[in-house]
Amino acid sequence: MKHYTPPVNRLLTYGDASKMPSGWPNYVEELGLTPDDVPELIRLMTDTKFWDMASEKVEVWSTLHAWRALAQLQALEMLDPLLGMFAEYEDDDYLNEETSEVIVLLGPKALPLLAPYLINSDFSDWGKIAIVEGIKALGTQYPETQATCVAMLIQGLEKYADNFDGLNGSLVEGLVKFKAVEAAPLIENVYASELVDDMGAGTWPKVQVDLGLKQESDFTPDDFIPDFVRELRANLPSGMTEEDLFNQMLRPSKISAAASGLPLNLEAFRPEPPPKFGEGPLQAPQSPALKPSKGFGQAEAASSQSTKKHKKKKR
């Protein structure tokens, strides 16, 4: 095992993050970390021995603690190594979920470093979604950056023919969030090409209403029903309701569809203000038992047979 020196070595046994209270510990204050520790923290964050370690070992969490500490130190040099981990570990739940939080902590200076990844065809689609979520959060926390954020989202969406539909859906959702009316012609092309997952941003009529280009009265209620709902209804097994299906999808946590916030009433799909980051009319609470599949309208239970935190079934 590679040798790590104090105070970085304390992260090796810092603990199971899934059993800790919500919110990140203040690693910098608690451990006395300084910018001098950044190189060793990056080395720990990218140490594949820990990424591949069996989940019952406490050291498996050290990479996560390292990237959190680096973000708190606002070490911009950690961004490329962190995003580089998507090449081998894009199925890691925590990497996907926390990259956006890292981006926010790094602040506006991270934006120029992120731009090349959105248009890099070799970079992970899931990594791109994590970046888009970070851009949306960053633009919300720092309103002065929204013009730059919009430009980056447009640049990413211009490659819609090469993107998968879930990424296009996330990009559209971000542009709607920032009321980017100038992107409407591009968004229309994306919808016309049927290359967008409409679970997040909604249908093209809903996008037009949310951007202020149309009135709700210009459309029928049916115009606001996302494609995934239509597909769900068309493929429901005989005798099964939408609520039954959602409950089945959420096992083994067995959260009821009503309790999860998943809408059973189509009024929930009518135009509304863009959701806050991490929220939305269709978003169920995150559960360690859930694992997204490509396309935001689906989810699958993570295998209970998995013995490692990071090595899970590839999407």
N, C-alpha and C positions, 0 to 999 in steps of 0.2 A: 504494500500500500504506500502511496506517495506520502511524503512527510509534509505536514503542515504545522506552522509555528503559531504561538499565541499572538493575538487573540483569535485568529481565524480558526484554529483547530477546535475551538469550543463549539463551532457550528456542527462539527461531526456528530456530536451527541446532544445537540440542542433540543431535539424531540420531534415527535410526530405532529406535523402542522395540522393534520385533520382533526386532532384532538385538542387543539388550542382554541382559546376564545376567538371570536371573529375580530378581524383587524390584525394588522401586522405588529409584532413587537418592535420597539425602538432599538434595533440592533446596534446602531451607532453609539447611542448613549449607554446602553446596557453593557456592551462589550468593549467600549472605548475604541471603536474602529476609527481610522483616519484615512485620508487619501493614500498614505503610504501602504495601506493594506490592499489597495485595489488590484495590483497584479496577482497577488496570491488568491484573492477572492475570485478573480476571473478563472484562475487555474482550477480552483475547487468547483466553480459553477460548470465548467466544461469537462470535468473528470468523468469519463464514461464508466469507470469502475463503479461509481455510485449511481449513475443513471441505470445501469444494468443489474444492480444489486437486488437481491430478494427483498420483498416489501416488509418482511418482519424485522429486518435490520434497521435500527434507528438511523444509521448513517445514510440511508437512501434519501433522507430528507435534506441532507446537507446542501445539495445543489440548489434547492429551492430557497433555503435560508441565505445562501450566497447571493443569488440574484436579487433578493429583497434588500439585502444589506447594500449591494452595489447601487441599486436604485435610490436608496435613502442617501447615499453619498453623492448622488447625481453624477455618477461616473459614466459619461457618455461613451467612453471606450469599451464599455461592457455590452453595448447594443449589438454590434456586429457578431461577437461570439455567441450571444444569446440567440439571435435569430438564426445563426448557423446551426443550432441544435435541432431546428425543424427538419433538417435534411434526414436525420436518422430517427428523431423522436417526435414527429408531428402528431402522433396519436396520444401523447402525454396530456392528460386533462389539465394538470396544473400549468404546464407550459402554455397551453392555449388560453386558459382563463386569466393568467396573471401577466402575460406580456403586455396587455393594454394598460394595466396598472403601473407596470414599470415605465411605460412610455409617458404616462401622465407625470410620474415623479421626476423623470428626467427633464420634463418641461419643453418649452417651444424650441430649444436648441436641437431637439431630437428630430424635428421635422425634416430638415435637409438630408439627414442620414436615412430616413425611411423611404423617401421618394423612389430611389432606384429599385427597391424591393417590389413595389407595386406593379412595375412594368417588366420585371424580370420573369420570363416564361419558365425559367428553371427553378424558381423559388416556390416553396410549398404553398398550395392554395389555402391551407389552413393557417399558415403563417401570415398570408396576406389578409385573411379575415381578422386575425388578431391585431394586425397593424391598423386596419380600418377601424376597428373598435377603439383602438388607442387614439387614432386621429379624431374620431367623433368626441371622445371624452376630453381630449386636449383642447379642441376648439370650444367646447362648452366651458371648461374651466378658465381658458384664456381667450375671451372673445376677440381680442385684437389679432388673433392668429386665424380667424375663421376664413378670411380671404385665401390665405395660403392652404388651409385645410381643404377648401372647396376646389382649388386648382388641382390639388393632389388627387382628390376623389374623382374629378373629371378625367384626369390623365389615366387613372386606373380603369375607369369605365369605358374609355375609348378603346380599350382592348377587349371589349365585351365578347367578341366572337371567339377569343381564345380563353376567356375565363369560364369557370363552371358557374352554373346558375345561382348557387348559394353566394358566391363572391359578388356577382352582379347585384343580387338582392341587397347585400350589406352596403355596397357602394351607393345604390339608389337611396336606401334608407338614410345614409349620411347626408346626401345632397338635399333630401327633403327636410331633414332635421335643421339644416342651415338655410333653408328657404332659397336654394340656389336656382332661381327661375331661369337663369341663363343656360342651365343644363337641360331644360325641358326638351328641346329637339333631340338631344342625344338619348335621353331617357325614353322618349317615344320610340326611337329606333330599336332600343333594347327590348322593349315590350313587344313591338311589332315582329321582332325576330324570335320571340318566344324563348329567350335565353335568360330569363330572370325567375328566381324563386320569389313569389309575391307574398310570402308569409309575413315578412317584416314590414316592408313599405306599403303593401297592399296592391290593389289593382291599379292599372293606368288611370282610370277615372278617379280613384281615391287620391293618387299622386297629384293629379291636376287640381283637385279641390284643395289639398294640403298646401300646394304651392300658390294658391290664390288665383289660379288661371281660370277656374270654373267654379260654379256654384253647385252645391249638392242637389239643388232642384233641377239641374241640367241632366241628371241621370236617374235611372230607376234603382230601387234597392238591390236588384239582382246584379247591377254593375259593380257592386262593392264586395261581392263574394269572391274570395281568392280561389285560384285554381285548385289548390290542395284540398280545400273543403269540398269542391265539386267532385274531385277524384275520390276523396274519402267516402262521400255519400254513394258514389257509383259502385264502389267496391266493398261496401259493408256486407259481411255475411248475413244471411237470412236470420232475422231475430235479434241481431246485434244493433245497439244504438251507438251514436257517436260517443256518448259518455262511457259505455262499456269498452269501446275501443281505446279511448284515452286511458282508462284505468288499466287496461291490459298493457299498454305501452309503458306505463309508469311502474310496473312491477319490477323488482320485488319490494320497492318502498311502499307500494299500495296506497299512494296518495290519490284521493278521489279527484276526478276531473273538476268538480265544482270547487273543491278546496284549493286546487292548484291554480285557479284563475283562468284556466282554459275556457273560452267562451262557448257556451252551449246555445246562446241566443245570437242570431246573425246581426242583431243591432250592434253587437260589439265590433263588427267590421266596418261600420259607417265611419266617415271621415272624422278625425279628431286631431288635436294638436300632436305633433311628433312626440313619441315617448321619450322619457329621460333615458340616459345611458343605462343599459342593463335592464330596462323595463320594456313593457309592450303588452298590448291586449292579448297576445298569444303566448307569452313567455311563461313557462312553468318554472317553479322554484328549482334551482340547481340541486341535484342530488348526486352524491358520489356513486350511486348505482346506475346513473344515466350516462350514456355516451352518444353524442350526436353522430348522425350519418350524413353523407353529403346531401345538401338541400336542407334548408332550415325547417321544413315541415315534418321532419321525421326524427325519431330518437330510438335508440335501442339500449337494452340493459347491458351493462358491462358484465363480462363473464365472471361468475363467482369462482371459477376454477383458476383465474389468473393468480399467479404467485408473485408477481412483481408489480410495483407501482407504475413503472414506465413501460414495460414490455407488454402492451396490450394488443389485441387484434387490430390490424391495420384497417382504416376506413376503406 
